[in-house]
Amino acid sequence: MSTIYCVLFQEERPVATARLLHSKTARVGRVATSKQHRKLGYGRLVVQALERYASELGYKEVELHAELTAVPFYKKMAYQPVGTVYQEDGIPCQTMKKRII
């Protein structure tokens, strides 16, 4: 399994990050934006960059494990819930998938 990290900087300071784990599947994870930079679209930018990279690697689909509070964010990016809600590290989560071109 390989891991690719995407970090968005503003004036040499990291403001958003995410990672792509890939082997048999492509999975986005650890999406985070600094508190003062939320609601500016930076999380969306790092996720979209990793989706493009996954597409370049030949993947047709990306999945992620979303905390329930983040499900609306991912739905706006065309991710669809798959299966039932489960606990991951004590946090309610939902697997979500998206077809990519």
Secondary structure, 3 states (H helix, E strand, C coil): CEEEEEEEEECCEEEEEEEEEECCCEEEEEEEECHHHCCCCHHHHHHHHHHHHHHHCCCCEEEEEEEHHHHHHHHCCCCEEEEEEEEECCEEEEEEEEECC
